[in-house]
Amino acid sequence: MEIFYHPDKYKAKFCASYTDKTACEYGDFCSFAHSEEELSINLIEKMDRDDDFYMFHFKTVWCPYNEKTHERDRCVYAHNFQDFRRKYELYFYKPQRCEKWE
């Protein structure tokens, strides 16, 4: 589908051949990544799991793995909009609650 060639989606997920360890039938024309070097997103799973990781990175990136063979309950990536967290550095967060909630 053409949507996978959009700059935000292109090479943002691993190809099924990456996890299956098979040859991809699309080769160079495949819109999915065949290696970690091809991937267009940050692999946050490789980061140290300290307090900063859970505060600033946990669930802020969409999952690049194939859903069929993936353990979602142990994953540090977001899988749906309920999981997804906005990146802290892109938004201004105040230490106080929003006025509408008070």
N, C-alpha and C positions, 0 to 999 in steps of 0.2 A: 504494500500500500504506500501511496505517496507520503502519507503523514510521517512515516519513519525516516524520511529524508529531510524533514524539517531540522534546522540547526539545533533545536532543543532536544530532539529525539534521536538524531543520527548518532549511532554508536554509543547510546546511553544504556543499552542492555546487552548482555552477552547473547550470542547466537546459540541456538540449541546444540549446534555441533561442538561448542566449547565445553559444555557439561557432558555431552554424550561421547566426546573424544572421537567424532567421526568427521569426514570431510564435508564441507558445506557445498551444496549444489550451486549456490550463487557466486561463490568465489569473491573476487574483488568488488562485485556489484552488490554484495550483501550490506544491508543498512545496520547490521548488528556487529558487535565487536567479537573478534576471534581470539583476542589476547588482552591482557591487562593493559598493555601499551596502547592498544587501539581504543580503549574505553575513554569516552569524553567526560566522564564524571569522576569525582574523587572517590577512591576506595576508602571509606571511613572505617571499615572493619579492620584495617591494618594499623589504626591509631591506638595509642595506649588508652586503656579504659580507666581513666582517672576521673575525678570530679568534673574537670573542665570538659572532658569528652561528653559526659551525660548532660551537661548544661548547654553546650554550644553546638554539638554535632549529632547527637543521637536522634534518629528519625527525621533528619533535615534533608536527606537525599533519597530519591526514589530508588527502590531496589533494582539492581542490574541483573539479578539471577532469574532463571527460568522457574516459573511457579510450580511445575510438576515435580521437580526434584529438590525442593527447597524447604528448609525448616523455618517457617515464618515466625514461630514462637520464640526462636533464639536469635532472630535477625535484628541488626542495628539499623536497618533501612526501613523507610516507610513503604507500606503496601497499598494503602488507601488514604483518602482524605481525613479519616479519623485518626490515623497514625501520624500523618505528616505534621511536622512542626516548622514554623517559619524560622529562618536563620536569624539569630540574635543580632548579628552585626548589621543587618539590612534594615532593621526597624528600631525606632526609639522606644524603649521600654522604661516606664517610670517605676520607682519603688512603691508608689501608692496604687491602690486599686482605682479603676475607672470610676468617674463620678456617677455614672448611671447605675452602678451596682451598690452605691452607698445609700 
